[in-house]
Amino acid sequence: MFAKKSLGQNFLKSKAALRAMVAAAKIDTSEKGTIVLEIGPGKGVLTEALIQTGARVVAVEKDDRLIAVLQEKFQKEITNNQLQIIHGDALEFDPSTFSADYKIVANIPYYITGQFFKHYLTAENQPKSIVVMVQKEVAHRIVARDEKESLLSLSVKCYGTPIYVMTVQKKYFSPEPKIDSAIIAVENISRDFFNVILENKFFDVIKAGFAHKRKVLISNLETITPREKLKNVFQKLNISEKIRAEDITLNDWKNILKELQ
């Protein structure tokens, strides 16, 4: 079956990568009722590996051509209620339907990476953890390997701890993409970061902070807060007025928000 370019499909064919994704998910079947939400099961290679752990899997697939393939391949597991296949868009799936804790394991179309994280990390019913395949450069950005933060890295880190698991070379996909991929895990997902600051205010401020990359942070934030107030906050927190948004740590952002609130 050919991959649909419009859906960003690249089918994984590396057994080592499959093992790494399953291991990173830390599936403990002794935790009664834990669900694994798989997004983009494709032809079912990762689905099969997840089922072998004994987990209950809910797989959401957008491509209608693959539904029949998956139903035939996993007829026994569907009958035994170990696998549920849902034909739909993962960005519209409502995890509040789960009555138990769940984890996400996903080989998503790369063009929805930002939307994917926003949809599930900000959900009322957050996953316990996420293991996902993304473009290698995006994985580097999320974990801030160059110690430069971004809107994406901060939007993930405020909810959990991103971990770079492994690089997956482009030759291990069919069709072969132009660049390498990587597996990342996001663990310890919660809303604890927002115990003392407002969630929506945090995103308003960091979006303003990154609005113009070449400008220093204080100049970007002037659009939402008077400069004199910002200067006082920066001085109190011992933050340079010449610093750029990418050089501010998550904890610095939290302290700035506390002062602005």
TATA-V684581 format. One record per run of one state. SS is the DSSP state (hx for helix, st for strand, lp for the rest). FROM is the first residue (numbers start at 1). TO is the last residue. If there is no record, write none. Layout:
((SS | FROM | TO) (SS | FROM | TO))
//
This chain:
((lp | 1 | 4) (hx | 5 | 7) (lp | 8 | 10) (st | 11 | 12) (lp | 13 | 14) (hx | 15 | 25) (lp | 26 | 34) (st | 35 | 39) (lp | 40 | 44) (hx | 45 | 51) (lp | 52 | 55) (st | 56 | 61) (lp | 62 | 63) (hx | 64 | 73) (lp | 74 | 74) (hx | 75 | 79) (lp | 80 | 82) (st | 83 | 87) (lp | 88 | 94) (hx | 95 | 97) (lp | 98 | 101) (st | 102 | 106) (lp | 107 | 109) (hx | 110 | 121) (lp | 122 | 129) (st | 130 | 135) (hx | 136 | 143) (lp | 144 | 150) (hx | 151 | 157) (lp | 158 | 160) (st | 161 | 168) (lp | 169 | 169) (hx | 170 | 172) (st | 173 | 174) (lp | 175 | 180) (st | 181 | 187) (lp | 188 | 191) (hx | 192 | 195) (lp | 196 | 198) (hx | 199 | 209) (lp | 210 | 216) (hx | 217 | 221) (lp | 222 | 226) (hx | 227 | 236) (lp | 237 | 244) (hx | 245 | 247) (lp | 248 | 249) (hx | 250 | 260) (lp | 261 | 261))
//
